[in-house]
Amino acid sequence: MPTISQLTPNYCDASWAFAIVSALGDTLLIKSQGLMLKSFSVQALLNCGVGTCEKGGDPFEALVFIHKYGFPEEGCQQYRA
């Protein structure tokens, strides 16, 4: 996974989104006994209005959104802030 900065290209306080996608990826890897390694899209949470760069977001609301609509991998919507 490439190094991602919340400072470039634009400042974005998306630590809440990074935490959610990291937790989901880790959980999937553990549940699959190391067979499924996926990187989910932080940008999808920002694009779909679950949270914003300026106001942050709610991890619970992000999980509700993901449960209801699914969640793309990082390659579908790369982080742009």
C-alpha positions in Angstrom: 0.0 0.0 0.0 1.4 3.4 -0.9 2.1 6.1 1.7 -1.0 8.3 2.0 -0.9 11.8 3.5 -3.9 13.7 4.9 -2.0 16.9 4.1 -1.6 16.5 0.3 -3.0 17.2 -2.2 -5.4 19.0 0.1 -5.7 18.9 3.9 -8.4 16.5 4.9 -9.1 15.3 8.5 -10.1 11.8 7.5 -8.5 9.8 10.3 -11.9 8.4 11.2 -12.3 7.0 7.7 -8.8 5.6 7.6 -9.5 3.8 10.9 -12.7 2.2 9.6 -11.2 1.0 6.3 -8.1 -0.4 8.2 -10.2 -2.2 10.7 -12.4 -3.7 8.0 -9.4 -4.8 5.9 -7.7 -6.4 9.0 -10.9 -8.1 10.0 -11.4 -9.6 6.5 -7.8 -10.8 6.5 -8.2 -12.5 9.9 -11.5 -14.1 9.2 -10.2 -15.5 5.9 -7.2 -16.9 7.6 -4.9 -14.7 5.5 -6.4 -15.5 2.2 -8.2 -12.2 1.5 -6.1 -9.0 1.5 -8.1 -6.0 0.4 -7.7 -2.3 0.7 -11.0 -0.4 0.9 -11.6 3.1 -0.3 -11.4 6.0 2.2 -12.5 8.3 -0.6 -15.8 6.5 -1.0 -16.8 7.5 2.5 -16.0 11.1 1.8 -17.6 11.1 -1.7 -20.8 9.5 -0.4 -21.4 12.0 2.3 -20.7 9.8 5.3 -18.4 12.5 6.6 -16.3 15.4 5.4 -12.7 16.6 5.5 -13.8 19.7 7.5 -16.1 18.2 10.0 -14.9 14.6 10.3 -17.2 11.7 10.4 -18.8 9.2 12.7 -17.4 5.6 12.6 -20.8 4.1 13.5 -22.5 5.9 10.6 -19.7 4.7 8.3 -20.3 1.1 9.3 -24.1 1.5 8.8 -23.5 2.9 5.4 -21.1 0.1 4.4 -23.5 -2.5 5.7 -26.4 -1.0 3.7 -24.6 -0.2 0.4 -21.4 -2.2 0.3 -17.9 -0.8 -0.1 -15.5 -0.5 -3.0 -11.8 -1.3 -3.0 -9.2 1.5 -3.0 -8.6 1.1 -6.8 -12.2 2.1 -7.6 -12.0 5.5 -5.7 -8.4 6.4 -4.9 -7.8 8.9 -2.0 -7.8 12.5 -3.2 -8.9 14.3 0.0 
